[in-house]
Amino acid sequence: MYVDKKLGGVGAVQTLSRLNRIYPGKTETMVLDFENTAEEIQEAFEPYYGKTLLTEATDPNLLYDLQTRLLAFQLYDQSNIETFAAYFFDPKQTQDKLNLALDPVVQHYLKIAEGEQAEFRSQLTDYIRLYAFLSQVLPFVDTDLEKFYEFSRHLLRRLPINRDELPFEIQQNIDIDSYRVQQISTGKIKLQDGSNEVEPIGPKGAGNALSPEEMELLSEIIDELNRRFGTDFTEEDKVCIRNLEERMDKSDALQASLRVNSRENLRLTFDHVINNQLQEMLDTHFKFYKQVKDDPDFAKTFGDWLFERFLGRADAA
């Protein structure tokens, strides 16, 4: 496996663990990592090696709470779920039948306001994420939960995202001569056996309070990102942005660079620091992390905006 981006936390575990998949003739694996140190990968794997304990229980009743909130949107009823499940669990049925069962729900979804659409998608994603987690550690007797999980998982793929304009197309020409493979270290990563604790999945928190002026400004940024790139960032994502900015302001490396470097050199340090900070926020703000890593145009626009705001706060100080 070739790794050309920063990894950490559960993202590193999930990515590298794909090498565990068996295949006829496969006898060994190797990771060629251009970005991470062995110590960083070891730190990411430690909490999940050996005996892993949750710091507290994840409440399965959260699934029923999410079901209730989703039903309140009145986009579907139990008959829609049962119809879809009948098709899905029938091995003879085709994808066309599944789409046909979901079409009425999609049509209802298109008739509600954009804000409600974003909230519905968010709640649907929460249910899918929570059920996927709990189903690995708990035996569920209620088969309706499994039916609704498959219904939700397929419905989320069908729900369109409103776009005022198409996102910019990006074409990257890669000059292979600009890359050089150079071995700088080799060795094995040894993990300490024992017990570790990880935080459970729970309801989303309210986060830090923001001033009305800051809320309004961040709302404009969220709206602009959604408009340009077809994303579905919500009011809650304002807190994510503000937390990221607070982390940037507290960065010793960035503050030191601000004092001695030109704007161009400061931006190099800024991009390095923001990459590390996003990596640390991967587990709690995966949507932002994935958007930045998967869309270079989004990453540039978002990074330019954060950089200008950072300079503004520095000048004000």
VENTAUR-V445411 format. One record per backbone hydrogen bond with DSSP energy under -0.5 kcal/mol. CO is the residue of the C=O (numbers start at 1). NH is the residue of the N-H. If there is no record, write none. Layout:
co=CO nh=NH
co=CO nh=NH
This chain:
co=1 nh=32
co=2 nh=4
co=3 nh=34
co=8 nh=11
co=8 nh=12
co=9 nh=12
co=9 nh=13
co=10 nh=14
co=11 nh=15
co=12 nh=16
co=13 nh=17
co=15 nh=18
co=16 nh=19
co=17 nh=20
co=18 nh=21
co=23 nh=26
co=25 nh=27
co=30 nh=32
co=31 nh=33
co=32 nh=3
co=32 nh=34
co=37 nh=41
co=38 nh=42
co=39 nh=43
co=40 nh=44
co=41 nh=45
co=42 nh=46
co=43 nh=47
co=45 nh=48
co=46 nh=49
co=50 nh=52
co=51 nh=196
co=53 nh=198
co=57 nh=59
co=58 nh=60
co=59 nh=62
co=60 nh=63
co=60 nh=64
co=61 nh=65
co=62 nh=66
co=63 nh=67
co=64 nh=68
co=65 nh=69
co=66 nh=70
co=67 nh=71
co=68 nh=72
co=70 nh=73
co=71 nh=74
co=77 nh=80
co=77 nh=81
co=78 nh=82
co=79 nh=83
co=80 nh=84
co=81 nh=85
co=82 nh=86
co=83 nh=87
co=84 nh=88
co=85 nh=89
co=87 nh=90
co=89 nh=91
co=90 nh=93
co=94 nh=97
co=94 nh=98
co=95 nh=99
co=96 nh=100
co=97 nh=101
co=98 nh=102
co=99 nh=103
co=100 nh=104
co=102 nh=105
co=102 nh=106
co=103 nh=107
co=104 nh=108
co=105 nh=109
co=106 nh=110
co=107 nh=111
co=108 nh=111
co=108 nh=112
co=109 nh=112
co=113 nh=117
co=114 nh=118
co=115 nh=119
co=116 nh=120
co=117 nh=121
co=118 nh=122
co=119 nh=123
co=120 nh=124
co=121 nh=125
co=122 nh=126
co=123 nh=127
co=124 nh=128
co=125 nh=129
co=126 nh=130
co=127 nh=131
co=128 nh=132
co=129 nh=133
co=130 nh=134
co=131 nh=135
co=133 nh=136
co=134 nh=137
co=134 nh=138
co=138 nh=140
co=141 nh=143
co=142 nh=145
co=142 nh=146
co=143 nh=147
co=144 nh=148
co=145 nh=149
co=146 nh=150
co=147 nh=151
co=148 nh=152
co=149 nh=153
co=150 nh=154
co=151 nh=155
co=152 nh=156
co=153 nh=157
co=154 nh=158
co=155 nh=158
co=155 nh=159
co=160 nh=162
co=169 nh=171
co=171 nh=173
co=172 nh=174
co=173 nh=175
co=174 nh=176
co=175 nh=178
co=176 nh=179
co=180 nh=182
co=188 nh=190
co=194 nh=51
co=196 nh=53
co=198 nh=55
co=211 nh=215
co=212 nh=216
co=213 nh=217
co=214 nh=218
co=215 nh=219
co=216 nh=220
co=217 nh=221
co=218 nh=222
co=219 nh=223
co=220 nh=224
co=221 nh=225
co=222 nh=226
co=223 nh=227
co=224 nh=228
co=225 nh=229
co=225 nh=231
co=226 nh=230
co=227 nh=165
co=234 nh=237
co=235 nh=238
co=236 nh=239
co=236 nh=240
co=237 nh=241
co=238 nh=242
co=239 nh=243
co=240 nh=244
co=241 nh=245
co=242 nh=246
co=243 nh=247
co=244 nh=248
co=245 nh=249
co=246 nh=250
co=248 nh=251
co=251 nh=255
co=252 nh=256
co=253 nh=257
co=254 nh=258
co=255 nh=259
co=256 nh=260
co=257 nh=261
co=262 nh=266
co=263 nh=267
co=264 nh=268
co=265 nh=269
co=266 nh=270
co=267 nh=271
co=268 nh=272
co=269 nh=273
co=270 nh=274
co=271 nh=275
co=272 nh=276
co=273 nh=277
co=274 nh=278
co=275 nh=279
co=276 nh=280
co=277 nh=281
co=279 nh=282
co=281 nh=285
co=285 nh=289
co=286 nh=290
co=287 nh=291
co=288 nh=292
co=289 nh=293
co=290 nh=294
co=291 nh=295
co=294 nh=296
co=295 nh=299
co=296 nh=300
co=297 nh=301
co=298 nh=302
co=299 nh=303
co=300 nh=304
co=301 nh=305
co=302 nh=306
co=303 nh=307
co=304 nh=308
co=305 nh=309
co=306 nh=310
co=307 nh=311
co=308 nh=312
co=309 nh=313
co=310 nh=314
co=311 nh=315
co=312 nh=316
co=313 nh=317
